Amino acid sequence: MKSTHDTIEKDLITVVSGRPGNKWWISMALSFAGILIGLWGFYKTLYDGIGTWGLTNYVAWGVAITNFVWWIGIAHAGTFISSILLLFRQRWRMSVNRSAETMTILAVMIAAIFPVIHLGRIFYVHYLMPIPTQSDLWINFNSPLVWDVFAISTYLLVSLLFWYTGLIPDFALLAIKTNNRYKKKIYKWLSMGWYNTGKMWNLHHKMIYYMATIAAPLVISVHSVVSNDFAVTPIAGWHSTIFPPFFVVGAVYSGFAMTQILIIIIRNVFRLDAYIDLHIIETINKIIMLTGMLLLLAYANEMFTIYLSSNQYEIKLSNEKLFGSFSPYFYLMIFCNCILPQLLWWKRIRTKVSWSVVIAVAISVGMWLERYIIVINSLENCLLPVRQSTYHASWVEVCLFIGSCSFFILMFLLMVKFIPLIAINEMKSYKGHEHYDKTKKIATHTTFETRHLIAVFACEKDLVQAYEPIKTLYGINEIITPNHVEVSESIKSTIPGNGLIAGITGGILAFGFQYWVMVIKNPMVYGGKPLFSFPSFVPVIFECAVLFAVLAMFVTFVIELRRIGAGINHDKSIGYGFMIITCAENKTENKQQLMQLGA
């Protein structure tokens, strides 16, 4: 189906600015009710402590940590789609990247709540920060829980800046199209003076790719760090080198399943079949198939190595999953994660929306069960028989989980009415085939304060073909397009240089600070590790390097964007089509020449 730019704008902006339907209000009401349930659980935990949970002296981690790992896993699909698939030039991602990025930000925020609640006394959360206590004691940088703080904080901030950078052109468009004066002011402020000029598009395009290059390894690092919460401990069932890749694959698997659920809901509720077509749903199902097979391989490898090793403690845990009290959870997990997704091998099911939702929901359930088994099984069945105990989740923990899911749904519903969950500017490039009434547009463009001729083109293809001849004959003052066009002149940018310098600086500062704390200021032996343990320093060094680099790049991007827009007055160009503001004088012969070139 061919769409014009006007049609794309109308369809996608209507979702944001249109009146919410009954389904939206009902969903909001149910989500709010779920949040109230979660707040009750939060109140009980805050007032009575984590004794209201099903934890015992030996099972110190429960459903809260299960939820934490599950939500972090869901958060991985957004950055994966936005960064890795962008670097591989997968254009179909343009229909789903905004929804996935929004999902990522909300999921990371929710995930970060559970470790804080798990402290019991949440007002001591500052003890996780790299600051001294009243006794002048510092945090232990050898602890993976400290690595989590740096990894999750960095991931949230980078994802937020990535998401916001992609939204800037759409904010500028919404500032003109919306009729609500309060929204108009907010959108205009968020657009940071954006105009649809070629230089701005070029800078924006480069910035997106620079951030994607940094975000790609960050996706892998975050869940690897989370897996080390378990892998670096001596507890049977956790102490395994396979955990980092195993957790990353599981995160991508559950993240794409949740993305599939969300985009299908958006597609059906707002009738966006033209933008989220069956090809996209099928492609996501293929990725789910691939990651599902990798996960199945990891399960098989785990079982094989356990029974081959003759480690009695590992075998005991495995037998507990296969034949003991965890067997119902284990076999349901295998069915949801490994057996049911095999139906996707059939194209008829792979392209069926209803089946896609069923399988995606099953995967989400299966991945939660996997996390539950990992966390609880090893703690219930530990090395010493005297420490073995049984864990049962309390209603307070269940309420907290319900509240987290409800908060996610409510925030996503609010986002639907504030931002376009399909990137308008990217969709124009992907599906837009614009054809303008040139006479009408030229009359409109005379509002520009310029003495030079403006060549207006029917579509992007015509502009690209005429670009070099016009540049040779007259010279080009500026290009104005509703989306990024490859012919835009390259501009010199200090973004990559500043990002590199800041990244190196951040890594050096992180190393120096850790060395000062662990070796000089607070020389205490933790877990038998030496004072200077460089491998333990690496996660914080990497996260700080990424954080400093992205912050420096974003600040540089904003400064350069402001500098480009400083001398531009024609803000109406935001809604216009494909134009070249030439250096040609307003003469009849020049007009005729431009018309011969397709203007």
Secondary structure, DSSP 8 states (H G I E B T S, - for coil): --B-HHHHHHHHHHHHHS---HHHHHHHHHHHHHHHHHHHHHHHHHHH-GGGSS--SS----HHHHHHHHHHHHTHHHHIIIIIHHHTT-GGGGGTHHHHHHHHHHHHHHHHHHHHHHTSSGGGGGGGSSS--TTS----TT-HHHHHHHHHHHHHHHHHHHHHHHHHHHHHHHHHH---HHHHHHHHHHTTT---BHHHHHHHHHHHHHHHHHHHHHHHHHHHHHHHHHHTS--TTT--TTHHHHHHHHHHHHHHHHHHHHHHHHHHHTT-TTTS-HHHHHHHHHHHHHHHHHHHHHHHHHHHHHHHHT-HHHHHHHHHHHHSTTHHHHHHHHIIIIIGGGGGGSHHHHT-HHHHHHHHHHHHHHHHHHHHHHHHHHHHS-SSGGG-------HHHHHHHHHHHHHHHHHHHHHHTTS-SS-HHHHHHHHB-----HHHHHHHHTTS--SEEEEEESSHHHHHHHHHHHHHHT-EEEEE-SS--TTS------HHHHHHHHHHHHHHHHHHHHHIIIIII-----TT--S--HHHHHHHHHHHHHHHHHHHHHHHHHHHHHHHHTT---GGGGG--EEEEEEEES-HHHHHHHHHTT-
